[in-house]
């Protein structure tokens, strides 16, 4: 089992074996999901989740601003659902 220590600023270092297993790199964003008395840490998909959207006919005629707005809306809905909000 991997361990780390929390600093007075609430920071911690993710153990190397965990970073390697999850392919976490410098600059990656993490999500924290509460599950009763513990939580899950996940790598936030970010822009990688949009891979290929603009390359298909499905995204043809869609501006980057529209894609960004759509991704933001999806992220907000996903976060609200995880928080138990409608």
Buried (B, 14 or more C-beta within 10 A) or exposed (E): EEEEEEEEEEEEEBEEEEBEEBEBEEEBEEBEEEEEEEEEEEBEBEEEEBEEEEEEEEBEEEEEEEBEEBBEEEBEEEEEEEEEEE
